[in-house]
Amino acid sequence: MAEPAGRHLFHLDQAASFVGREVAVSDWLKIEQERVSAFADATMDHDWMHTDVARSRAESPYGGTIVQGFLMMSLLIRLHHAVGVVPGGTAYGLNYGMDRVRFTSVVPTGSRVRDRIRLKAFAPRGEGFLMTTEDTLEVEGQAKPAMVADWLTLWYRA
C-alpha cells in the first residue's frame, strides 16, 4: 500500500521526538447550516437546536442553530489530513477511539473553527504504532475552545 496522500509533519521513525509538542494548527473551517443539516440526516438526530433555523432564532438561548458536538469531533480527521499529521512512512491508519472528549462551549452555526494539535504520545502497539493527539477545537472570536479531545490512531508502516 502507498502512504496516504498529502504532506507529512514528521516521519514515523521521528514521531517520538515530537511528543509533548504542538505539531500543527489547522486553517479555519466554516461550519455552515448545510453541513449541520446533512450531519443530522446522516446520524438521524434532528434536534431542533441544530436543524430548525426559525425555531432556533426564536426560542434558542443561542439566537440560532448550533453545531453538533459529534460533528465537530468527526471533522478532526479532515483537519488532521489538511495539516499533515498523518506520519510519513505509514501505509494506513485506523481510528482507535477517543480517550477523553469534552465539549466546552457551544458553536453557533456559521462559525469558523480550527484545530490546535499537540502530540501526546507515540509508541509501538502490536504491529503498528499508537498515536495520541490532544485536539483543541477553537472557535474564531471565542476565548474558550469548543472541544478538547484525546484522539488515538493506530498507524501501520508502509
N, C-alpha and C positions, 0 to 999 in steps of 0.2 A: 504494500500500500504506500501511496505517496503521503508526504506531510500535508496537513491542512493548508489550504491556500492562504496567502497573506503574509504580513510581516511578523517578525518574532522579536520580542524584547530581550529574550535570553534563550540559550540553548539548554536542552535537557541536562547536559553534563555540567552546566554552570548555575543551575537553578538554586542550589543550596546557598550560594554566595549572595543571593538576593533576598533571602529570608529576613523578615523584620523591616524591610524597606517598602516604601511606597513605590510601586513599579510603573503606575500609569494613572492618568486622569483622562477620561474619555471626553469627546466633544459633547456639546449639549444636544439633547434629543427632545423634540417637542412631541408631547403625547396628546393627540387630537381626539375629539369625540368619536370619530370614525373607528379608531383603533380600540378605544374603550368599549364601544358597542360591539365590535367584532369579537373582542375577548369575551364579553358577556354571552354572545351567541355560542362561541366555542366551548365555554365552560357551563353553559345553561344556567348561569347565575345572572338574572335580570333585575337585580336590586335597583329600585328607582333612583337611588342616590348616584348610581353610575350611568343609567340609561335614559331616564326621563328628564330631559333638559328643562321643560317648562315647569314641572313639579319641583325640581331641584332649585330652580331660581326662586320659586315662591315659598317653599317650605324648608329647604335645607339650611342649616346654620352656616353653610359654607358659600351660599349665594350662587350655587351652580353644581353641576355634577363633579364627582371626584374619581380619581383613578383607583382601580382595584389594587390592593396590595400584591396579590399574586401576579398581576400583570407586570408590576414593577419588578418583582422577583424574576419573572420569566425573561425580561429584557436584558438581564445580566449577560446572557450568552452573546447577544448581539454586541453589547458594549465591550465585552472581552475580546471578541474577534476583531472588532474595529481598531483596537489599540495594540493588538499583537500579544496578548497574554498567553496565547497558545505557544507552548515551548517549541523551539526548533528541535529537530531530531525526533519528533514523535510521528507515529503513523496515524494514531487516532486517540480520542479521549472519550471517556464515559462519565456522565454525570453520576456522582456518588452520593449526592444529597447535600443537605444543609445541617450544620451543627447548631447554629443559632440564627434566628431571624427575628428582628424587632421592627415593626412599623411605627416609627416615632413621630410622624406628623402626616397630616392629610395633604394630598397633592391635588389641587384643583385641575380639572381637565383643561387642556390648553397650555399647561405649564411646560417648562423645559427642565429636564433632569440630566445629570451626568453622574458617572461612577468614578469614585476615587478608590483605587485598588491597591491594597497592601498585601504582599506575600507573607502569610503567617507561618506556613510550613511546607516543606517539600521533602519527601522521604520515600525510600523503596517500600513497595507494598506488593507482595506476591510477585508476579511477572512484570509489574509496572511500577509507577510512581504515584503516590497520593499527594496532590497539591491542595493546600487550603489557602484561600484568599479571604481577606476581610474586605467586603464591598460596602462602601458608604455612598448611598444614592442621595445626592444633593439636589435641591430644588432652587432654581435661579430666583434670587431675591428673598430667600428664606434663610434665616440663620441656622435653624435646626434641620438636620437631614430627614429625609422621608423614610429611609430604611437603612438598617445596618445588618449585614448578613455574613456569616462564615460559610463559604461555599467550598465543597470538596469535589475534586475531579480526579479521576484515575487516568493517567497518561501511559501509553504504550510506545516503546521505542520503534522507530522505523526499521 
